[in-house]
């Protein structure tokens, strides 16, 4: 049973560029959440997708957008990259069934903006 | 406000010492979950424990133990007889069942176990 997978592992971009990160949830999961972890900080919630719609959003600008596909996989897009967007981006998947939706994390994509 | 505070930024001990990582949280919700995660250098968050707000029993799992005290809003984590493999960044996190089903993380404690 594959866990949560993310691609790419590492990415280097320059300021002003756009980037797309990808996440495949754990088998049986239908909800994907994205977190940003800056160096030396704890992960911060960006947004969550369920049924191909953004269900919740953290305190991130509109430059951060996402998408969820019918197979539950998800993309995180960041436009007009800033140096401060350099971080580890973590994807977590969960199941909407039940009262508690444990989140399983992927290995992350490390984004460096130069 | 929903917040998790891990006041200890870095801890360094010698192998076989006991070490306690502190976690204090703030929430107005009555129903929530508390977590501890371990993050090795590879970056992946490794789940260690989940505790719901109605269960204040302490838990022990091998060399790990957790002390949940609702009265002080604390959920501390103790490693007994630490080992070099315990070296990692440890995060305490709060999870809400109402509204945004998201994890709110503390800033983490970097634990270094020296041989």
Contacts between the chains, C-beta under 8 A, distances in Angstrom:
chain1	res1	chain2	res2	distance
A	31	B	101	8.0
A	33	B	102	6.5
A	33	B	103	8.0
A	35	B	103	7.6
A	40	B	107	7.7
A	40	B	108	7.8
A	41	B	107	5.8
A	41	B	108	7.3
A	42	B	4	7.6
A	42	B	6	8.0
A	42	B	91	5.4
A	42	B	93	7.6
A	42	B	105	3.3
A	42	B	106	5.4
A	42	B	107	5.0
A	42	B	108	5.2
A	43	B	45	7.5
A	43	B	91	7.5
A	43	B	103	7.3
A	43	B	105	5.1
A	44	B	105	7.4
A	45	B	100	7.3
A	45	B	102	4.2
A	45	B	103	6.8
A	45	B	104	7.3
A	48	B	100	7.2
A	48	B	101	6.9
A	48	B	102	6.6
A	56	B	99	7.6
A	56	B	100	4.0
A	56	B	101	7.1
A	56	B	102	6.3
A	58	B	100	7.9
A	58	B	102	7.1
A	88	B	43	5.6
A	90	B	43	8.0
A	90	B	45	6.8
A	92	B	103	7.7
A	94	B	101	7.7
A	99	B	97	6.6
A	100	B	33	6.9
A	100	B	52	7.9
A	100	B	97	7.0
A	101	B	101	5.6
A	102	B	47	7.8
A	102	B	50	7.2
A	103	B	95	7.9
A	103	B	103	6.4
A	104	B	47	7.8
A	105	B	37	7.9
A	105	B	44	6.2
A	105	B	45	4.2
A	106	B	44	7.2
A	107	B	42	6.7
A	107	B	43	6.0
A	107	B	44	4.5
A	108	B	43	4.6
A	108	B	44	6.7
A	110	B	43	7.1
